[in-house]
Amino acid sequence: MTTAHISISDFKTKTLTTVRWMLTRISGAIFVLWAVATIAFFALRLVPGDPVDALLGGPGANATEEVRQQTRELHGLNRPVLVQYGAYLLNLVVGDLGESYQLRQPVAQVLGEQMGNTLLLAALALMLAWVFALGLALWSVRSGRTAAVVANILEIVSAAVPHFWLGTILILIFSVNLQLLPTTSGAPGVPSLIMPVVTLAVPLAGFLGQAMRESMVTAMHSPFALSARARGETEIGVSMRHAIRHAALPGINLTGWAFGSLISGAVVVETVFARPGLGRTLLEAVIVRDVPVVLGVVILIATIYVVVTLLSDFAERLADPRLRGV
């Protein structure tokens, strides 16, 4: 068999492997979205209270039973739960998230107005967490055993810090005492983002840092690092050109989970700092039992998580040649 035939055969094998990998990931993503939609739908049915109250303006609306019954029929709430579930899934397939009970607006419009704020907050926090984690990993690996112990303590403490506690402390220090930063989103420009971004980034940096530092230590003592030193490469060169790439692999692998964690953490952070966004919208919708908005936010967050996970899997596959044949 010629070299050309071998190359064509290898190309076909790699292509089939890649296509099979992509179909597996996409199928898994669809299953996750269906499971999230199903669990959220039936879980909301177990929450005490009547969604008709939200449709009529709250429990104090004093609507007659006739009006309540008409409202149920208008919105299909009088139908069997499984029928409502089937209609809900069909609407999701065509992208119809329904109408907010409280705001009387399409849920897609409500989410579209808030999504940008949360995505910006989460993206900036993710980038800052990466900077913190990689910086701490590089410093600890190159500075000896004491630095490694200090870095390990910092990572454990930061990973355990609750968002609401850290946000409150930052407000007390930088807003109340030093009066350097605004406490809410009402102030224009970048200053209003600094404390919310740091509040989200610090706990995540602790998780990422632990994984990255361990991977970097392994890389610094691996054969390719020893070979680079034998060729005259400096320790800085080994760290920046070789070890940092391997340290980034676990971070890339955790990016999907990390972004989902940031979106969920935004519920607390947006409340603490009075910022508009998906988290605050979800909290307010749960309080008034605005079912379509709650389901819409949950589905949107799950979709964002799935998409980011797929992208991080693809990036990890590109960064690590060993995974391309799997």
N, C-alpha and C positions, 0 to 999 in steps of 0.2 A: 504494500500500500504506500502510495506516495505521500510526501509531506503535505501537499495540498489537500488530499483526501482526509488526512488526519486532522488538519486544521479545520476543515469544513465540519467534520464529525464532532470535534470538540466544541465548535461554535454552536452547532445544533443542540448538543447536550447542555451547554451553559444557558442557551436561550430557553430551552424547555424547563430547566431547573428554575430560572428566574421567573418565567410565567407561572409555574406551579407555586412558587413562593408568593408571588403577588396575589394569585387567586385565593390562596389560603389566608393571607392577611386580610384581604377585602371581605371574604366570607366571614371571618372572625369579627371584623368590624361591624358588619350588618347584623350579626347575631347579638353583639354587645348592645347596639342601638335598640334592637327589638326588645331585649331583656330589660334595659333601662326604662323604655317606654311602658312596658307591661307592668313592671314593679311599681313605677311611679303612679300609673293609672289606678291600680287596685289599692295601693297604700293610701292614696288620698281619699278613697271611699271609706277607709277605716277611721279617718279623722273625725272627731265629734263635730257636729254642726251641720247645717243645711246650706248647700250652695245657693239656694233660692234667696237666702238672706243677703248674700253679696249682690245678687242680681237686682234686688229691690232696694238697695241702698243701706243695708246693714240690719242687725237684729231689731233696732228700734224703729223700723219703718212702719210698724203697726198695719201691715197689709192684711186684707181679709183672706180667708181660706180660698175663696173663689179666685182671687187675683193670684195667689200662690200657685194654685192648681193650673191656671192658665199659663203662668210663667214656666212651670215644669213642662207642660206640653209644648210650648213654643221652643224651648231649648232641648227637647228630647230627654229630659231628666226623668220622665215617667216611664220610659222604656226599660226593659230588663237590662241588667248590668252587662251581660255578654253582647247584647245588641249595641249598646253604647260603646263597648270596647271595640267591636268590629268597625263601627263607623269612625271611631277615633283613629284606628290604624289606617283605614282607607284615606282619611283626610291627611294623615302624615305623609303617606306615599305621594300625594299630589302637592305637598308643601303647604297645606292649609292648617294653621295652628289655632284657628278659631278666633273668637272675639273676647276681649277682656270683660269680665262681669262688672268690674268697678269703673274702668276708664271708658268703656264703650268704644274702644278702638281695636283694630286688628292686632292680635298678639305679635305678629311679625313686625308690625310698625313699632310697637312698644319696645320690643327687643332690639330692633335696629337702631333706635334712638339711644339705647343704653350700652350696646355691645362695644362700641368703640372705646368708651371710657375704661371698661374693664380689661379689654384686650391690651390697651396701651399700658395700663398699670401692671398687668401680668407679664407682658413682654419686657418692660424695663426691669422689673424685679428679677426675672429669669436671667437677664444679661448681667445684672449686678451680682446675683448669687454665683454665677460662673466666675466672675472676676474675683470675688472673695475666696471661693473654693480653690481655684487654680493658684492664686497668689499665696494662700496659706499652705497649700501642698508644696509648692516650689520652695518657699522659705523653710519649711520644716525638714524637707529632704536634704537641703543643702547646708543646714545649720547645725546638724548634730542631734544627739539623743535628747538633750534638754528641750530643744525646739520641737522635736517630735512629741514629747510629753505635753508641752504647752499647747501645741496645735490640737492634740487629741482632746484635751480638756475644753478648749474653746469650741471645738466642733460639737462635743456632747452637750455643752451648756446652751449653745445657740440653737441646736436642733430641738431642745426641750423647752425653749422659751415660747409661751403662748402669744399669739398675735395681739390679743386685746391688752395684755400686760405690757408688752414692748411698746405698742402704740401709745398707751397712756403715759408711760415713762418718757417717751420722746416729746410728747406734748408738754408735760410738766417742765422738762429741761429747756427745750428749744423755743417753746412758745410762751409759756407762763413766766419762767424765770429769766431767760436770756432775751426773749422777744425777738428772735432771729427769723423764725419761720411762722407762716400762718397755720392756724389749727384746722381750717376747713378748706374746701375746694373753691370758696367764693373769691379767693385772691387769684388774680390772673398770673399766667406764666409758670415757669418751672418750679419756683419755690413751693407751691402747693402740692407738688408731686413728691418732693424729697422724702418727707417722713412716711407717707404711705408706701412708697417703693422700698425704703429701707426696712420697714416693718414686715413686709412680705418676704424680702430677700434674705434676711439674716437666718431665720429658722431653716430655710431651704439650703442655704450655703453650708450649714452644719451637716446635713445629710449628704450633699454632693461632695463636700470636702473629705469626709471619711472614705468614700469609695475612691475618689481620685488619688488621695495620698497613698492608700494601700497599693493601687495600681502603679503609681509612679515609683514607689520603693521597689516593687518587683522589677519594673523596667530598668531602673538604675543598676541593678545587679544581674541583669540578663546578659547572654552571650553577645548580642549586638552592641550593647553599651560597652562591654569590655573590649570588643573589637574596635569600636570608635576611639576609645582611649589609647589603644595600641597604635592607631594611626596618627596620634598626636592631637586628638580632639580635646578641648578643654572641658571642665565640668559644666560650665555654662552652656557650651555647645551641645554636650550630651543631653542636658536637661531640656534645652529649647528645641533642638532638632529631632530628638528621638523620644525621650521619656514623656514629654508633654503630650505627644500624640497618643501614646498608650494610656496616659492618665485620662485623656478626654473620652476614651471609649465607654467606660462605665457611666460618665456624665451624659453622653449621648443616649445611652440605653435607658437612662432614668428620666430623660427630658419629657417624654409623654406623661409619665406619672407626675413629674414636677409641675408641668403646666396645669394639669388637672388639679393638683394640690393648691396652686396659686389661685386658680379660679374659685375654688371652694373657700380659700382663705380670704378672698375678696369680700365675702359676705360679712365677715367681722371687720375688716379694715375699712371698707366703705361706710360701715355704720359708725365706727369710732371717729373717722375723720369727716363724716357727713358728706361723702362723695357720691355723686350719681353713678349708677352702674348696675350690672346684672345682679350682683350680690344684694344690694339694697333693694332692688326691685323684687327679688325673690322673697326677701324677708317681709316686705310690706304685703306681698300677695298672699303669703302664708297666713299672716295675721288676719286679713279680711276674707280668707278662703276663696280667693280668686283662682279657681282651679285651672282655667286655660292658661293663665300667665305662669302659674307654678309649673305646669307640665311643659310649657314652652321653654322656660328657662332651663329646666332639667334636661330636656332633649337637646337644646342648643349647647349646653355645657358638655354633655356626653359626646356630641358631634365634634366639638372642638378638641376634646380629649382624644377621640379616635383618630382624627386627622393628624394631630401633632404626633401621636404615637406611630402612625404609619410613616410619617416623614422622618421621625427619629430612627425607626427601624431601617429605612432606606439609607439615611446618612451613615448609620453604623455599618451597614453592608458595604458602602463605598469606602469608608475609612479603614475597614479591616478586611483585607483580601481573603483571609481564611474563611469568611462567611459567604463568599460569592459562589462557592460550589456546593453550598448546603441547601 
